[in-house]
Amino acid sequence: MRHAAKTRHRDREIDGLRVHYRESGEPSSTAVLLLHGFPSSSYSFREVLPVLGRHVYAVAPDLPGFGFSDAPTLEEYEYTFEHLSYVVEALLEDLGVARYVLYVTDFGTPVGYFMVTRHPERVLGLVVQNGNVHEAGLNAAWDAPRRFWADPSEENRAALPVWLTSEGTRDQYLAGLPAEVRELHPRESWHLDWERLSRPGNTAVQFQLFCDYRHHVARFPEIAAYHREHQPACLVLWGRHDTFYDVAEVLAYHQVMKTFEAHVYDAGHFLLETHGHEVAELLVTFAEDALDRAVVGR
């Protein structure tokens, strides 16, 4: 049995910024690309990267504004999910990655879906973990954000949940969890997130991305068309206690995707914090099957 691969921590200059990324396995033109969500970073994938690296090349970048990548202010940089998607594509090109299995979660989801709809031929498989692309997955927690997107008045802004704080960062991890699941969460995760989020100007950056999320919601019909036409092999992983994205999202994928597998866990929004080992083993099987299909299809 092969031992877990070592994770390497590296930086590259992309789009004029220093982009930090973690990688594991032997560099290859095919890879597993892991895109983190808010308010986290590639640190989310610390448990799955060494396991994946025994079998495939795996890459997990910190998006600009997150983790250890550069975080210029709003005055210095264009923060949209579409722009961030071009940064990730440029990183992959620099690394020599032409095709990939894509893992998305939370804010990584709009980034990844810009990439797959632009270049569907590059996608070997799609893994979605607590990330939303259907109306079914947007529960009542999104009512206040929708009102604000439609009318960004001071009144509607004041009605938004308070999340860009130390306590709000912690709640991203723990909200809605039963006690036996809460105690499985390592506390350093949200402390690291807040240390990076609290850099000067960064909460404004994150609020800008939250505002841009409305454009992701507006793209749901385009994303649905991509699913129907291209039918990538799809693995959906879900923490059922997620207070942001409803578990109905899983069924929405199931209704369209022909090659579909789903696993629902007794977990929250940050599934990998409590079930990293279980997910890693599933990812290995899914990625190897996707790469085998790619070889046969050549």
Protein Blocks (a to p, Z undefined) as FASTA:
>chain_A
ZZddddddddddeehiacddddedjddfbdcddddddfbdfklmmmmmmmmmmmmccddd
ddehiajbccddfklpccdfklmmmmmmmmmmmnopabdcdddehjlmmmmmmmmmmmmm
lpgbdcdehiafbfklmcfklmmmmmmmmmccfklmmmpccfbbfklmmmmmmgopafkl
mmmpcfklmmmmmmmmmpghklmmmmmmmmmmmmmmmmmmmmmmmmmmnopacdddddfk
bckbcfklmmmmmmmmmbdcdddddddfklmlmmmmmmmmmmmmmmmmmmmmmmmmZZ
